[in-house]
């Protein structure tokens, strides 16, 4: 029944002990195998304050049982009802959040090195059903993980029937949670009404689903590894090649969002939106949760956090038209100068590019004298909103022209000019 591979000699394992059959069975199994496994067994009990005096009595039962077997106990009382309301969770979600935060606390405090919960095969079966019904993707079919964030689940291969048989055979006392018989909680509804009908028709369904989750978990880990390897990082920003297949791209997008601190607020529409940029033009962008922007930049989709997305990608200098977010930039050869901005093509360095302005840019005024571009624009009394959307012709940090504003003295036309270029910035409607 017990998956001993989840333990190492020297582990200090705290059982999440509610007093119910499952957790009492787990505690008994670990105590009986502690010497052989080389582990120390402790317990954690949490009163969620959901059932009033009944919750208090359950915790009292756990405390007395642990005392009788000299099992060190880590006890916490929380208000799951208030916490759930304050954070917009269902009571199930809120209680789980509190529970796992206490597990982390117990590990961090040094009380234990691992927490063991009594999730079993039937729980896994019900979890997969729940995930299917709520529209989960492939990852929802991996079921309950045997190990995650310091929590182990040694009974995942044991069925509910095997646990109950163990309880009876070993005369282990337990308490009953009255809410387990109520079907107003989603999981309870599945446990009490849906699962029995399935198991009546397919009595091997629990083991079949467990085999399925193990297979899918292996494939899921493989795909996640491919997704991790696909992520690049340039200038501190996460990037994904536009050549990725959709399944890898979307998984990688989720991994990036999690790295950027977005763990719950994203939806399928956000992931699909990021992928849609692959088929859009350079400079296209979407907004993702938590102030993250996703931008198409040549052969990459780039993710930016807590900053405005770049105005455009960078284009190599050439004659032609260049599409920016709100402007169309035109560079064309002309025979003579009339109205507009004109430069000497032969004075433009070969490494020059067309891009949005950046911090550190320098500008040599038409009449001479170099200063920071930002200061020049302020001197020209150009509003900040317009400054932020300006497009420039640049060689490194040296600004050769500000489209729609001015050209640098370094590229001005003179009597020796043989090729004249006209620079135009057309505002889109």
N, C-alpha and C positions, 0 to 999 in steps of 0.2 A: 504493500500500500504506500509506503513512504519512499519518496525519491531521495535516496541518500547522496546522490551525485551533486546535490545543491549545497552540500556542506563541506567545509574543510576543517581539519583538526585545529582547534584553537578558537573556532567561532564562538561568539556569545550570541545565542539566538533567543529573541524575545517573541513568544507566541502572542498574536493578537487574540486575546481571550475574552470572548463575550459571555461564556458560560453555556452556550448552546452545544448541541451534539458534535458539530463539526470541529469547533475549536477545542473542545474537551478531548476529543479523539486525537487531535494533532498533539496536544500537550502530553497526553499519555504515551503516544508513540515516541516522541522525542525524549521524554524522561527515561523510557525503557531502553532507548538506543544511545543515550548520551555518552556513556562510557566507551562504547564501541566506536562511536563517531569522533570522540575526543572533543565534544562540545559542552558548553555550559548553557543550561536552559533557564530562561526567565520568562516573564509575561508582561503584557501591556493590556490594561483595561480602560475603556473610554465610556463614560456615561454621557450620551448625547443629549440628555434631558428631553427626550421625545415622549417617553411614556411615564413621566412623573415618578410615583412611588415604585412602580414596577421596575423602572430602570435602576433606581437606587437599590432595590432588593437584589437585582441581578448582579450589580457590582459588589454588594455585600457578600453574596454567595462566592464570587470569584476571589475576593480578598481572603475569606475564611479558608477556601480550598487551598489557595497558594500558601497560606500560613501553615496549614497542616502538612504540606509536602515541602516546606522550606524553599518555596520558589519565590525569588525576589520579584516584586510587582511594581510596575510603573503605572500610576493611576492619574487620569485626567478627567475633569468634568467640563463639558462645553455646552453652549446653547445653540444647537444645530438649527432650531426653528428660526431664531432671530438672525443668525448668520446667513441662512439661505435667503430670507426676505431682503436683507440689506444688500446682498450681492446678486439678486435676481436669479438664484438657483432654484431648482426643484429641491425638495427636502432630501431626496436621495443623493443628488449632486452635492448639496451643501454638507451633508454628513460625511460623504466620501472625502471631500476636500479637507475637512477638519481632521478626519482620521489619518489621512496620509501625511498631513503636516505634522501631526504628533509622532508618527513613525520617524519622520526625518529628524525631529527634535530629539527623540530617544537615541537615535544613532549618533547625532552630532554631540549630544551631552556625554557620550561614552557609556551609557547604560547598556548598550548592546552593539554588536557589529552588523547584525542582520535582524530583520523582522520577518516572521513566518506567518502567513495567513492560511486559513483552512479552505480556500477555494478548491473545489473538487470537480470531477468530470462532468457532473450534471450542471454545475454552475457554468462551466465552459460551454456546454451544449445550449443552455439558456441564453448566454451572452451572444453567441453566434446568431441565434434566432432574433434576438433583440436588435442586433446590428443590421441584419437583413431587412427587418421590418421598418427600420428608420432610414433606410436608403444608404447604408454604408458602402464604401468601395472595398477593394480587395483586402486592404489592411484590417478592415472590420471582421474579415473571415479568419484572421489568424487567431482569434479568440483571446483567452487570458494568457499572458506571458508567464512562464515559469519563474523568470527572474526579471526584475525591473527596479532600478533606483534603490537598491539595497533591500528590496522586499522579495522573498522567495515563497513559492507556493508548492510545498512538497506533496500535496494530496491530489494534484491535478489528474493523475492516472487512476485514482480511486473513485468508485461510484458512490452515490448516496446510500445505496443498499449495503455496500461493503462497510461503510462507516457505521451505519445503524447496527449491523451485525456485530461489529467490534465493540460498540457501546454496550450491547446486551451481554455479550460473552464475557466482558471484563467488569461488568456491573459498575460502570462509570456514571456518576451522578451528573445531571445537567439541568439547565433551566430552559423554559420555552418562551420565546419572544412572541407575544400575542399579535404583533403586527404581521407576523409571517402568514397568518391565516386570512389577512385582508388582501383583496385583489385590486385595491385602488392605487397601489404602486405598480408601475409598468412591469418591473421585473417579477413581482409577485403574481401579476395577472398571467404572464407567460408561464411561470412555474406552476400555478394552480389550475390554469384552464387550457393553455395551448400545448405545453409539453406532454401532459398525460395522454392527450388524444393522439399525438404523434407516436409516443412510445407504446401505446396500445396496439397500433397497427404495425410499427417497426420497432420491435423490442431491442434491436441492436443499434438503434440510432445514436445513442450517446457515444459508444465506442467508434462508430463510423465517423461521426463529426469530429471526434478527437483525432482520428487518423488524418482527416481532411485538414484540420488546423495545423497539424505538424508539417504536412506537405506544403501547404500554402505559406507557412512561416519560413520554410527554407527558401522557397521561391521569392518571397517578399524580401528576405535578407539579401538575396542575390541581386534583385532589382535595385534595392537601396544602395548597394555597393556600387553598382553602375552609375546611379544618380550622383552619389558623392564624388566619384571620379570625374564626372562631367562638369563639375563646378569649378570655374576659374575665378581668380581674384586679381583685379588690376586697380591700382591706386586706392586700395582699401574698399573697393566695391565688388560685390559678387556678380559674376557674369555667366551666362549660358550660351553656348553656340547655337545658332539658328538651324543647324543641321541635325539637331537631336530629334529622335523619334518622340512622339507625343507622350508615351507612357513614361519615358525617362525624363523628359523635360518637366512634366507636371510633378513627378516625385521630387526632382531636384528643386523645383520652385517651393514646394512645401518645406524641404530641408532648409532652404535659404531663409524663408520666412521665420522658421523656428530659431535659426541662428540670429536673426534680427530681433528676436523677442516676441514674435507674433505666434502664439500657440493655440489660440481658440477663436479669434475673431474672423479668421479667413473662411471663405465659403468656396464652393465649386466654381461659382461665377468669377471669382478673383483668379483662380488658377487657370481657368479657360481663357480669361482676358489676357493674362500674361502670355499664354501660348499663341493667342491670336496675333500678337505683334510680329510673329515670324513672317506672316503674309502681308504685313503693312510696310509702308515706306520708311526710310530712315528718318529718325526724329519723332516718330509716333510714340505716344506714351499713354499709360493708364495709371490711375491712382489705386494703390492697395491699402489695406488697413494700417493704422498706426503711423501715418505719415510717410509711407514708403511709396516711391515712384518706380515704375518699371518702364524702361526706354529702349527702343530699337536703335542700336548704333552699329551700322554696317552689318557684320556677320555675328553680332552678339546682342543678346537681350541683357541689359544692365539694370541692377537693382540699387537704388539709392535710398538711404534712410535719413529722416529728419533734416532734409535739405531740399531745395527745389531741384527738380530734375534738370539736367543740362538743356539749354535751349535747343541744341541740335547736335548731331554728330559733327565731326570735323571733316571738311572736304579739302582735297588737294587743290591748290590754285590752278585754274585753267579758265579758258573762255567757255561760257555756257550759262545755264540757269541752275540755281541751287535753292531747294525748298526748305525753308525754316518754318518754325511753328506758326508765326503770324506774318511772315514776310517772304517775298520771292526776290532773291538776289540775282541780278543779271550782270554779267561781264561780257562786253562785246567790243570788237575792234571797230574803230571809226576812222574816217579820213581827216576830220577836223574837229576842233573843240567848239562846242556851242554852250547850251545850258546843261549844267550837271557837274559831276566830279570826273576828272580825267587823270590818268597816270601813264607813266612811261613803262611799257611792258618789259623792256630790257633792263630796267632798274629793279625789278622784282626778283629777289633771290629764289633759287629753284626749290628750296625747302618750304616755301610759303604755303599757308593754308587759310581757308575761310572758316571762321568759327565764332562762337560767342565770346565776349570779352571775359577775361579772367583776372583774378587778383595778381598783382605784380606786373601787369602790362605797362609798357612805357611808350610815350608818343612824342615824336619830334614835330613840333608845329610847323606849318607851312612857312612861316616867317623865321624859323630857326628857334632853337632852345628846346631841350628835352625835359619832360616831367612825367609824373605818374599819370596814366590815362584817366584814372578816377578823378584826380585833381583837375585835369584839363576839362573834363566833362562838367565838373562842378563850376569851374570858371566860366564855362559857356552857358551856365544856368539851364542845363538840360535836366528835366525832372527825373527823379530816381527811377520811377516806373519805366520811363523810356530808356534810361541808362542800362537797366537790367535786361532790356530786350535788344540792345544794339548788336549788330554783326560787324566783325572786323576782318581785315586782311592782315595776317601776321606772319612774321618770321621769328619763331621762338616767342619771346616776350616783347619783341619790337613790333609795334603796331604801324603798319604802312598805310592803312586807310580805315576810316570809320564810315561804313556805308550810310549814306544819307546825311552825313555831318561834315567830314573834312578828310583831306589826304595829308600824308606826311611829307615834309620837305624832301625826304629821301627818294621819293618816287615821282616828284613833280615833272611835268613836261617842260622841255626847254628847246633851244634852237637845234640841238643835236638829236632830238627825239625822232625815231623812225617808225615806231609802232605805238599808236595811241589806243588806250583802253578806256571805255566809259563804264563807270560803276553806278549801278542803280539799285535802290532798295524800294520795292513796291509793296506797300502795306496791303494785306489781304482784307477783303470785306467780311 
